[in-house]
Amino acid sequence: MTIALRLWDLEDRDLPRVFEGHTNWVSTVAWSPDQRQALSGSFDETVRLWDLQT
């Protein structure tokens, strides 16, 4: 099972980005100060770094 991290645009109510890779629920997300990267932690015992610019 692949769990997707979804990044919503709340102003437009649009779902522009979906990041797939975790195999269990995502429990936390943090953004870099420049908003170019996100770090997610999951119950699959992994941490993933996502490039939000691509």
C-alpha positions as CSV (number, residue, x, y, z in Angstrom):
1,M,0.0,0.0,0.0
2,T,1.3,3.4,-0.9
3,I,0.3,6.4,1.1
4,A,0.2,9.8,-0.6
5,L,1.0,13.2,1.0
6,R,-1.4,15.7,-0.5
7,L,-0.5,19.4,-0.7
8,W,-3.7,21.5,-1.1
9,D,-4.0,25.1,-2.3
10,L,-6.5,26.4,0.2
11,E,-7.2,29.7,-1.7
12,D,-8.1,27.9,-4.9
13,R,-9.4,24.7,-3.2
14,D,-7.2,22.8,-5.6
15,L,-5.0,19.7,-5.2
16,P,-2.0,20.7,-7.2
17,R,0.6,18.2,-5.8
18,V,0.5,14.6,-4.6
19,F,3.7,13.0,-3.2
20,E,3.8,9.2,-3.0
21,G,6.3,7.0,-1.2
22,H,5.3,6.3,2.3
23,T,3.8,2.9,3.1
24,N,2.0,3.9,6.3
25,W,0.2,6.9,7.6
26,V,2.1,10.2,7.6
27,S,2.3,11.6,11.1
28,T,4.1,14.9,10.7
29,V,5.2,17.4,8.1
30,A,7.6,20.4,8.3
31,W,8.4,23.0,5.7
32,S,11.7,24.6,5.0
33,P,11.9,28.4,5.8
34,D,11.9,29.1,2.0
35,Q,8.9,26.8,1.4
36,R,10.9,24.9,-1.3
37,Q,11.1,21.6,0.5
38,A,8.9,19.6,2.9
39,L,10.0,16.8,5.3
40,S,7.4,14.1,6.2
41,G,7.6,11.5,8.9
42,S,5.5,8.3,8.8
43,F,4.5,5.3,10.9
44,D,6.5,3.3,8.3
45,E,9.5,4.5,10.3
46,T,10.9,6.7,7.4
47,V,11.4,10.3,6.9
48,R,11.2,11.7,3.4
49,L,12.4,15.0,1.9
50,W,10.2,16.4,-0.9
51,D,11.2,19.0,-3.4
52,L,8.1,21.3,-3.8
53,Q,9.5,23.1,-6.8
54,T,9.4,20.2,-9.3
